[in-house]
Amino acid sequence: MALLRAPAVAVPARTSVDRVRIELERRLGPSKVLTGVDACAPYGADDSDVEGRAPDAVVLAASTSDVAAVLAIADACGVPVTPRAGGTGRTGGAVPVAGGIVLATHLLARVKEIDRANLVAVVEPGVITGDFHRAVENEGLFYAPDPNSLDSCCLGGNLAENAGGPRAFKYGVTRDWVLGLEACLMGGRVLGTGKRTVKGVTGYDVTALLVGSEGTLAVFTEATLRLVPKPPAVSTLLALFTDVRAAARAVGAIVESGVVPRCLEMLDAATLGAVRAAGVAVDARAGAMLLVEVDGEGADRALERVGEAAAAQEGSVDVVVAQDAGQRDRLWAARRMLSKATRKLARHKLSEDVVVPRTRIAELLARTDAIGEETGVRHLTYGHAGDGNLHVNFLWDDAAERPAVDAAIGLLMRATVELGGTLSGEHGIGVSKAQYLPLEQSEDLIALQRDIKRAFDPKDLLNPGKIFPTGGHKAC
């Protein structure tokens, strides 16, 4: 992988590092503190291409008191802390750019409570998202956020990045399902935010602020999550089209039909090529695909309306309805393997997560093709067409191509904002998108957010170098 170098961030003095190691081992015990180079190395990267600095220590936290102790010791010693859950992030949020301590929360992995009567659950940040889905569904309940890495990502990371997924079109993103948090601040204070009820307007909504803050304001040790009854029925169909513009028109027609699918996914021609290369049979006439899922009472009739709207579009090739749960699972397996399948198309791949208004999807696709022609960089696109959240993947083989890739990414970010969109729908800003933040946000808004960061973390020790551009507010 061609790596993206992290921004220059002040690293702690060697004397501070030595002191913090001694204090961590004294307070937590050596079994929870890793300091060897080989032991710390796996915690120096996430699923992005960001190259950081090797951590000086890794703490394997097993309780809220462990987390609070780490943040108190780090604050006293002036050593930065990088929170980490599953390490599956795509923008470098869990990469330690200044060395220091990686605070790993994956061992905090209990589902502490599932309250069927009040439709809430209490969880720790290390719970695997897919495991949590299965736990609540065994109780006849439902938690909607479903990032494609759900079988490996942790709820703590979902909270930090405000993760979404295919079902966000109908059900919203992680923030919409979080009622309250237990959060630890630099210095060791432990806060309880939010409430256990669906309604509640007491004071500022600090819970909503913390969700999506990418580990820069606090470290989560517990979350109270909203649940709903499990939908009684789910129906899925596959719609094939000659090209993505026909598929984009079908997206509009489906929404206009009055049906609100829980998932409305789009794959372009290059992505279908990757699916075919992975051994999944797809009609050779198809240059684009929609995967549509509806749920609830009357799901079958709603799916008929979806199928009729798709089939009526010029450029429709075929509409196939999943006949049973096994066939539906196979369709989704093909969708969820896209990231791995597309990695096989080139030595290097970067997936950019952008959002535009749903009605401007076709324009974004056209702009993306033009960017590919201008820069000579291969690309493919798939994603959550229902809410306009598309993943544009840039592919290349040789390190010498990286400048062209960076140019293509910059052009994509500009095009997204010009179309009324936003730089990230579910992966966050982290390191890799920080330089583009001024394209979307004003200097005053960025300054206000920096002020908020200082209120929570005056010394800038908690996940430094993330979200905000360094070296002023210049955009690429």
ABEGO torsion letter per residue (X at the ends): XBBBBBBBBBBBBAAAAAAAAAAAAAAAEAAABBABAAAAAAAABBABABBBBBBABBBBBABAAAAAAAAAAAAAAGBBBBBBBAGABAAGAABBAAEEBBBBAAABABBABBBAAAGBBBBBAABBAAAAAAAAAAAGBBBABBBAAAAABBAAAAAAAGBBEAAAAAAEBAAAABABBBBBBBGGBBBBBEBABABEABEBBAAAAABGAGGAABBBABBBBBBBBBBABBBBBBBBBABAAAAAAAAAAAAAAGBBBABBBBBBAAAAAAAAAAGBBBBAABABBBBBBBBEBGAAAAAAAAAAAAAABBGBABBBBBABAAAAAAAAAAAAAAAAAAAAABABBBBBBBBBBAAAAAAAAAAAAAAAAAAGBBBBBBEBAAAGBBBBBBBBABAAAAAAAAAAAAAAAAAAAAAGBBABAAAEAEAAAAAAAAAABBAAAAAAAAAAAAAABAAGABGBGBGBBBGEABBX
